[in-house]
Amino acid sequence: LSPGAKQVLDPASLYTQLIGPQDTVLADKATKTTLAATQSLPQMPSYHLIAANGLGISLVNIGVGPSNAKTITDHLSVLRPHLFLMIGHCAGLRVSQNLGDYVLAHGYVREDHVLD
């Protein structure tokens, strides 16, 4: 089982469903069912852990490239999420950095001020 499905099936967890790409219910606490994720994934597959109160955690695999990052940033910013965390996306290296260095970004800057 995936970590998300284990969370849903755990009786102590607040999460009730795991929704995968194409709105596929991958795990459901009420019916105690699990499904495998589809082999044919869209360009940016998303997964959603949903709690009974409607809150939850969403994960979107944006793939590679600044155009994908801009597209998903524009789409998600409209929803005004409590937290928006991008992992692994880097616009460029500073002179003091080398390929393979661990970089912990502490800010995200957009010149068009969409997220202001």
GROMACS elastic network, one bead per residue, 0.5 to 0.9 nm:
[ bonds ]
;  ai    aj funct       b0    kb
    1     4     6  0.80718   500
    1     5     6  0.60618   500
    1     6     6  0.63443   500
    1    34     6  0.81712   500
    1    36     6  0.85426   500
    2     5     6  0.52030   500
    2     6     6  0.62715   500
    2     7     6  0.87194   500
    2    36     6  0.89270   500
    3     6     6  0.50660   500
    3     7     6  0.62951   500
    3     8     6  0.88382   500
    4     7     6  0.51134   500
    4     8     6  0.64493   500
    4     9     6  0.88459   500
    4    17     6  0.88509   500
    4    18     6  0.64871   500
    4    26     6  0.89353   500
    4    27     6  0.81092   500
    4    47     6  0.89015   500
    4    48     6  0.87561   500
    4    49     6  0.68974   500
    5     8     6  0.50885   500
    5     9     6  0.62312   500
    5    10     6  0.85705   500
    5    17     6  0.80097   500
    5    18     6  0.64020   500
    5    26     6  0.71197   500
    5    27     6  0.53714   500
    5    28     6  0.80992   500
    5    34     6  0.69989   500
    5    35     6  0.89930   500
    5    49     6  0.87869   500
    6     9     6  0.51951   500
    6    10     6  0.60081   500
    6    27     6  0.85283   500
    7    10     6  0.52752   500
    7    11     6  0.85316   500
    7    12     6  0.86616   500
    7    13     6  0.60190   500
    7    14     6  0.82853   500
    7    15     6  0.66365   500
    7    16     6  0.85085   500
    7    17     6  0.89745   500
    7    18     6  0.87491   500
    7    49     6  0.85198   500
    8    11     6  0.78533   500
    8    13     6  0.65082   500
    8    14     6  0.76741   500
    8    15     6  0.51293   500
    8    16     6  0.53133   500
    8    17     6  0.58403   500
    8    18     6  0.67696   500
    8    27     6  0.64934   500
    8    28     6  0.65855   500
    8    29     6  0.57068   500
    8    32     6  0.87064   500
    8    49     6  0.77916   500
    8    50     6  0.86255   500
    8    51     6  0.88927   500
    9    12     6  0.87117   500
    9    13     6  0.76610   500
    9    15     6  0.83109   500
    9    16     6  0.77828   500
    9    17     6  0.86884   500
    9    27     6  0.75130   500
    9    28     6  0.72876   500
    9    29     6  0.54202   500
    9    30     6  0.89514   500
    9    32     6  0.66024   500
    9    33     6  0.84963   500
    9    34     6  0.88856   500
   10    13     6  0.53715   500
   10    14     6  0.86355   500
   10    15     6  0.85320   500
   10    29     6  0.81966   500
   11    14     6  0.81673   500
   11    29     6  0.82643   500
   12    15     6  0.89773   500
   13    16     6  0.79364   500
   13    51     6  0.87218   500
   14    50     6  0.83744   500
   14    51     6  0.54731   500
   14    52     6  0.68248   500
   14    53     6  0.88270   500
   15    18     6  0.79183   500
   15    29     6  0.78835   500
   15    49     6  0.62730   500
   15    50     6  0.53597   500
   15    52     6  0.65735   500
   15    55     6  0.89218   500
   15    56     6  0.74480   500
   16    27     6  0.80516   500
   16    28     6  0.59477   500
   16    29     6  0.50002   500
   16    30     6  0.72549   500
   16    49     6  0.75832   500
   16    50     6  0.58712   500
   16    51     6  0.53050   500
   16    52     6  0.60432   500
   17    25     6  0.70693   500
   17    26     6  0.75499   500
   17    27     6  0.54742   500
   17    29     6  0.62494   500
   17    30     6  0.85655   500
   17    48     6  0.79290   500
   17    49     6  0.59205   500
   17    50     6  0.52544   500
   17    51     6  0.70889   500
   17    52     6  0.86061   500
   18    24     6  0.85172   500
   18    25     6  0.60550   500
   18    26     6  0.54045   500
   18    27     6  0.50018   500
   18    28     6  0.66847   500
   18    34     6  0.89729   500
   18    47     6  0.69999   500
   18    48     6  0.55879   500
   18    50     6  0.63347   500
   19    22     6  0.85378   500
   19    23     6  0.58672   500
   19    24     6  0.55638   500
   19    26     6  0.55684   500
   19    27     6  0.71963   500
   19    28     6  0.88228   500
   19    46     6  0.82567   500
   19    47     6  0.55930   500
   19    48     6  0.50424   500
   19    49     6  0.65965   500
   19    50     6  0.77847   500
   20    23     6  0.56576   500
   20    24     6  0.50419   500
   20    25     6  0.62576   500
   20    26     6  0.61082   500
   20    37     6  0.68693   500
   20    38     6  0.85301   500
   20    45     6  0.76093   500
   20    46     6  0.60743   500
   20    48     6  0.65481   500
   21    24     6  0.59683   500
   21    25     6  0.88369   500
   21    37     6  0.77346   500
   21    38     6  0.76707   500
   21    41     6  0.68261   500
   21    42     6  0.72390   500
   21    44     6  0.87407   500
   21    45     6  0.53507   500
   21    46     6  0.55022   500
   21    47     6  0.64444   500
   22    38     6  0.89436   500
   22    41     6  0.83933   500
   22    42     6  0.80315   500
   22    45     6  0.81939   500
   22    46     6  0.84859   500
   23    26     6  0.89392   500
   23    47     6  0.88164   500
   24    35     6  0.85405   500
   24    37     6  0.78903   500
   24    38     6  0.84112   500
   25    28     6  0.69328   500
   25    33     6  0.89944   500
   25    34     6  0.78596   500
   25    35     6  0.73132   500
   26    33     6  0.78346   500
   26    34     6  0.52886   500
   26    36     6  0.64535   500
   26    37     6  0.66931   500
   27    31     6  0.86149   500
   27    32     6  0.72330   500
   27    33     6  0.55842   500
   27    35     6  0.64179   500
   27    36     6  0.89901   500
   28    31     6  0.57007   500
   28    32     6  0.55253   500
   28    33     6  0.54863   500
   28    34     6  0.66794   500
   29    33     6  0.71629   500
   30    33     6  0.81385   500
   31    34     6  0.89471   500
   35    38     6  0.88519   500
   36    39     6  0.88226   500
   37    40     6  0.88061   500
   37    41     6  0.87818   500
   38    41     6  0.66719   500
   41    44     6  0.77970   500
   41    45     6  0.61618   500
   42    45     6  0.54463   500
   42    46     6  0.88717   500
   43    61     6  0.84939   500
   43    62     6  0.77056   500
   43    63     6  0.77558   500
   44    60     6  0.64089   500
   44    61     6  0.53648   500
   44    62     6  0.50879   500
   44    63     6  0.67571   500
   44    68     6  0.83987   500
   44    72     6  0.86521   500
   45    59     6  0.84255   500
   45    60     6  0.58958   500
   45    61     6  0.56702   500
   45    62     6  0.76081   500
   46    58     6  0.69721   500
   46    59     6  0.55291   500
   46    61     6  0.63632   500
   46    62     6  0.88499   500
   47    57     6  0.82990   500
   47    58     6  0.56563   500
   47    59     6  0.52055   500
   47    60     6  0.65360   500
   47    61     6  0.87536   500
   48    56     6  0.70175   500
   48    57     6  0.57255   500
   48    59     6  0.64216   500
   48    60     6  0.87987   500
   49    55     6  0.85071   500
   49    56     6  0.53582   500
   49    57     6  0.51909   500
   49    58     6  0.63696   500
   49    59     6  0.86929   500
   50    53     6  0.82115   500
   50    54     6  0.62127   500
   50    55     6  0.60590   500
   50    57     6  0.67939   500
   50    58     6  0.84531   500
   51    54     6  0.53841   500
   51    55     6  0.54109   500
   51    56     6  0.54712   500
   51    57     6  0.87479   500
   52    55     6  0.73780   500
   52    56     6  0.88554   500
   53    56     6  0.85194   500
   60    63     6  0.89380   500
   60    72     6  0.84219   500
   62    65     6  0.82657   500
   62    68     6  0.59416   500
   62    69     6  0.64387   500
   62    71     6  0.89665   500
   62    72     6  0.71240   500
   63    68     6  0.70807   500
   63    69     6  0.83311   500
   64    67     6  0.84555   500
   64    68     6  0.68007   500
   64    69     6  0.78409   500
   64    89     6  0.77668   500
   65    68     6  0.55684   500
   65    69     6  0.64788   500
   65    70     6  0.88450   500
   65    89     6  0.79685   500
   65    91     6  0.89451   500
   66    70     6  0.60465   500
   66    71     6  0.85078   500
   66    89     6  0.80884   500
   66    90     6  0.85269   500
   66    91     6  0.73415   500
   67    70     6  0.51478   500
   67    71     6  0.61389   500
   67    72     6  0.87226   500
   68    71     6  0.50696   500
   68    72     6  0.61991   500
   68    73     6  0.84131   500
   69    72     6  0.54160   500
   69    73     6  0.59664   500
   69    74     6  0.85354   500
   69    86     6  0.87086   500
   69    89     6  0.77617   500
   70    73     6  0.50684   500
   70    74     6  0.60637   500
   70    75     6  0.85986   500
   71    74     6  0.53034   500
   71    75     6  0.63027   500
   71    76     6  0.86853   500
   72    75     6  0.50453   500
   72    76     6  0.59255   500
   72    77     6  0.82848   500
   73    76     6  0.53042   500
   73    77     6  0.58447   500
   73    78     6  0.87717   500
   73    84     6  0.87555   500
   73   115     6  0.89989   500
   74    77     6  0.53961   500
   74    78     6  0.68666   500
   74   114     6  0.78477   500
   74   115     6  0.86390   500
   75    78     6  0.58288   500
   75    79     6  0.75100   500
   76    79     6  0.53954   500
   76    80     6  0.70054   500
   76    81     6  0.73432   500
   76    84     6  0.82755   500
   77    80     6  0.52273   500
   77    81     6  0.70642   500
   77    84     6  0.84344   500
   77   114     6  0.80641   500
   77   115     6  0.66923   500
   78    81     6  0.83506   500
   78   115     6  0.89762   500
   80    83     6  0.84287   500
   80    84     6  0.88766   500
   81    84     6  0.64772   500
   86    89     6  0.65288   500
   87    90     6  0.87452   500
   90    93     6  0.76980   500
   90   103     6  0.89053   500
   90   105     6  0.87904   500
   93    96     6  0.79590   500
   93    97     6  0.59146   500
   93    98     6  0.72819   500
   93    99     6  0.80251   500
   94    97     6  0.53314   500
   94    98     6  0.81607   500
   95    98     6  0.78761   500
   97   100     6  0.86378   500
   97   101     6  0.65112   500
   97   103     6  0.86258   500
   98   101     6  0.56763   500
   99   102     6  0.88605   500
  100   103     6  0.89914   500
  105   108     6  0.77968   500
  109   113     6  0.83184   500
  109   115     6  0.88765   500
  110   113     6  0.57478   500
  110   114     6  0.72335   500
  110   115     6  0.75473   500
  110   116     6  0.89874   500
  111   114     6  0.81896   500
  112   115     6  0.83512   500
  113   116     6  0.52511   500
